[in-house]
Amino acid sequence: MEGFISLFQQAVVFGTIIMFGAIGEIITEKSGNLNLGVPGIMYLGGISSLIGVFFYENAVDEPNKFVCAVIAVLCAFLASAFGGLIFSFLTITLRANQNVTGLTLTIFGSGVANFFGGSLNQLSGGVGQLRVPATSDAFRTQIPGLSGIGGPIGKMLCQYGWLAYVAIIVAIVAQWYLSRTRTGLNLRSVGENPATADAAGLNVTRYKYLATCIGAGISGLGGLYYVMDFTQGKWANDGTIESLGWLAVALVIFTTWRPKNAIWGSYLFGILYWVYMYIVGISRASQELFKMLPYVVTIIVLIIISLRKKRENQPPEALGLPYFREDR
Amino acid sequence: MAAMTTHKKDPLVRIARRESMPTWQSLLIRIGSVLAALVLAGVIIYLLTGASPIDVYKSMLQGAFGSNPKNYAQKSWITVRDTMMLLCIAVGLAPAFKMRFWNIGAEGQVLVGGIATAACMIYLKNLPPLLLFLCMVGASLLAGALWGLLPAVFKAKWDTNETLFTLMMNYVALQLTSFFVAKWENPVGSNKVGIINQGVNAKQGWFPAIFGQDYLLNVIIVMAVTVGMFFYLKYSKQGYEISVIGDSRNTARYAGIPVNKVIIRTMLISGAICGLAGFITVSGSAHTISTSTAGGKGFTAIIVAWLSKFNTFTMIAVALLLTVFDKGAIQVATDFGISKDMSNMITGIILFFIIGSEFFINYRMIFRKKEKEAA
């Protein structure tokens, strides 16, 4: 039981990162844009929040934790949304191919993040020396009242930094927005059949731009959570964010494009990813095979939804396809 | 006047597809976009380091082609070697992309090809060299083809989204590589495979030097594949079938082309060539296998293939350009004491410009004519 509790805790922390990434990408994909720049966007979110609070914490003697958190969230959201804006401008306005643009965004984001991350490490005197204690503390603050609850259930559900709960709230709001509001319905129609949406008088370009930028902003919060909570305000050029970003793309498929499924799906991915640590007597080589699980499960889900052909589980009809009114 | 106000104004800019554009003009736009990107990169480096842009560009060229007579040849050969690797993957992707099958899985196909090659080098090192080479080529082709086959079968039979499927296969391959790296590690505990077949088993399964050049064989193989693929796509019946399916699957079906069969066949070829790229890297340059054997080239090659419009000869130029920028940016980082990761940032910026410039080649903008005041 002890083992399961700590596995679950690890899974939740890990899952929260990809949950943010996946929810943002679901909103983006619902507009018909397949943005393969998620890893790059998460990189941008992580590094810009770190840069922002690094300068704030160094500029003032007594950094205010609340201000730290606000700066970090704002920087992460804006920088990631900017990544989404680059993607939108190239694919929607300049009509570039989505896959190619997304992959370029990933290259760009990883370059920017590791470049500035390396520079920040240099500024603070070497790898591992970079510290933003006030901000990292601020993000690891647990919900007062909730964190006091003991017992296994309390340990499993109540002892995370507040951003982990924000992720769940964002998922619920995104689900409500997509399935219960008029603009959400409009957004889905843009992703299913932009020509029809256009004919119905919707501004397809605006929906695509907004969904992609806001989606990217939310995805970027995954990078923020990774940097501030998971690594506690340090930066390492080890490419972890990139693999997490692709895992977020995988999670989008796993959830069959429903944010509510991301809540348990992300934790399940976390469990699948970390379960090797709790299986006794497997070699280090076999551990690597266990880390394959989330991807294999995703492939299986992808196959199943294409086999069953249930309409409500399919990817948005126009996913990845360009829409130009003049081309019809 | 009243009639005029009810009449809705034309938008400021209309966009129309261009029928065609003279080659020199499209070439000019592309070169212009690269130059613009270089200027922007120079400005960014200047802002970050204060180095004069001229020095930066000089250092870039030195990074790709060497800084003094002693290392001209060596540096240039490394640039050529890496260009060939990128080119090989891009050529492998060409038939799939021409068919509008989004094979994002090159990274994984390269890795499994590399694993197969390394396995041959490790377990079959006592075979005669020629036989060993045949084994390595066969194994890498087979491994890559298998990795391409899986998504293709599901695409053909059940229309499973190939972009997402091939993307996931990359990570399965990556973990598989980690598994074999841990299995073959040498020395034990290092979590690295190390250079395979050095010392006693001197260079078993390594590419032999031709005319004293270590990497000439890489060039020969990749150029052969490049030329072969050009003619395959342009002049063979199968190449024609691929392009019909790429234009319209329904037309292809109507014309009696066995669409499913062609999809599977094309992905076998595409995956196999990507697997071959893994063979060339492991046997022909790295002589080891690691999770960074593909090193993101599988993704960069997608961009190369797309920008070249599936013309394998254009790919040579694009692959060379990107490799030169990459090598150059790494040199700039060393020379001016900044992080090496800058090269990805610069590559990203340059690619954004090239991708964006395509718009001006494919479309033209028609501005609203100023309405003359009615007299």
Chai-1 contact restraints between the chains, C-beta under 6 A:
chainA,res_idxA,chainB,res_idxB,connection_type,confidence,min_distance_angstrom,max_distance_angstrom,comment,restraint_id
A,L90,B,I355,contact,1.0,0.0,6.0,A-B,restraint_1
A,L90,B,G356,contact,1.0,0.0,6.0,A-B,restraint_2
A,L94,B,G356,contact,1.0,0.0,6.0,A-B,restraint_3
A,L94,B,F359,contact,1.0,0.0,6.0,A-B,restraint_4
A,R95,B,F359,contact,1.0,0.0,6.0,A-B,restraint_5
A,A96,B,I355,contact,1.0,0.0,6.0,A-B,restraint_6
A,N99,B,W102,contact,1.0,0.0,6.0,A-B,restraint_7
A,V100,B,I303,contact,1.0,0.0,6.0,A-B,restraint_8
A,V100,B,W306,contact,1.0,0.0,6.0,A-B,restraint_9
A,T101,B,I355,contact,1.0,0.0,6.0,A-B,restraint_10
A,L103,B,F299,contact,1.0,0.0,6.0,A-B,restraint_11
A,L103,B,I302,contact,1.0,0.0,6.0,A-B,restraint_12
A,T104,B,G348,contact,1.0,0.0,6.0,A-B,restraint_13
A,T104,B,L351,contact,1.0,0.0,6.0,A-B,restraint_14
A,I107,B,N344,contact,1.0,0.0,6.0,A-B,restraint_15
A,I107,B,T347,contact,1.0,0.0,6.0,A-B,restraint_16
A,I107,B,G348,contact,1.0,0.0,6.0,A-B,restraint_17
A,F108,B,G348,contact,1.0,0.0,6.0,A-B,restraint_18
A,S110,B,N344,contact,1.0,0.0,6.0,A-B,restraint_19
A,G111,B,D341,contact,1.0,0.0,6.0,A-B,restraint_20
A,G111,B,N344,contact,1.0,0.0,6.0,A-B,restraint_21
A,G111,B,M345,contact,1.0,0.0,6.0,A-B,restraint_22
A,G111,B,G348,contact,1.0,0.0,6.0,A-B,restraint_23
A,V112,B,M345,contact,1.0,0.0,6.0,A-B,restraint_24
A,N114,B,D341,contact,1.0,0.0,6.0,A-B,restraint_25
A,F115,B,S339,contact,1.0,0.0,6.0,A-B,restraint_26
A,F115,B,D341,contact,1.0,0.0,6.0,A-B,restraint_27
A,F115,B,M342,contact,1.0,0.0,6.0,A-B,restraint_28
A,F115,B,M345,contact,1.0,0.0,6.0,A-B,restraint_29
A,G118,B,S339,contact,1.0,0.0,6.0,A-B,restraint_30
A,S119,B,S339,contact,1.0,0.0,6.0,A-B,restraint_31
A,A250,B,M168,contact,1.0,0.0,6.0,A-B,restraint_32
A,I253,B,L164,contact,1.0,0.0,6.0,A-B,restraint_33
A,R284,B,A182,contact,1.0,0.0,6.0,A-B,restraint_34
A,A285,B,F179,contact,1.0,0.0,6.0,A-B,restraint_35
A,A285,B,A182,contact,1.0,0.0,6.0,A-B,restraint_36
A,A285,B,K183,contact,1.0,0.0,6.0,A-B,restraint_37
A,E288,B,Q175,contact,1.0,0.0,6.0,A-B,restraint_38
A,E288,B,S178,contact,1.0,0.0,6.0,A-B,restraint_39
A,E288,B,F179,contact,1.0,0.0,6.0,A-B,restraint_40
A,E288,B,A182,contact,1.0,0.0,6.0,A-B,restraint_41
A,L289,B,F179,contact,1.0,0.0,6.0,A-B,restraint_42
A,K291,B,Q175,contact,1.0,0.0,6.0,A-B,restraint_43
A,M292,B,V172,contact,1.0,0.0,6.0,A-B,restraint_44
A,M292,B,Q175,contact,1.0,0.0,6.0,A-B,restraint_45
A,Y295,B,M168,contact,1.0,0.0,6.0,A-B,restraint_46
A,Y295,B,Y171,contact,1.0,0.0,6.0,A-B,restraint_47
A,Y295,B,V172,contact,1.0,0.0,6.0,A-B,restraint_48
A,T298,B,M168,contact,1.0,0.0,6.0,A-B,restraint_49
A,I299,B,M168,contact,1.0,0.0,6.0,A-B,restraint_50
A,L302,B,T160,contact,1.0,0.0,6.0,A-B,restraint_51
A,L302,B,L164,contact,1.0,0.0,6.0,A-B,restraint_52
A,L302,B,F165,contact,1.0,0.0,6.0,A-B,restraint_53
A,I303,B,F154,contact,1.0,0.0,6.0,A-B,restraint_54
A,I303,B,T160,contact,1.0,0.0,6.0,A-B,restraint_55
A,S306,B,W158,contact,1.0,0.0,6.0,A-B,restraint_56
A,S306,B,D159,contact,1.0,0.0,6.0,A-B,restraint_57
A,S306,B,T160,contact,1.0,0.0,6.0,A-B,restraint_58
A,L307,B,W158,contact,1.0,0.0,6.0,A-B,restraint_59
A,P315,B,N161,contact,1.0,0.0,6.0,A-B,restraint_60
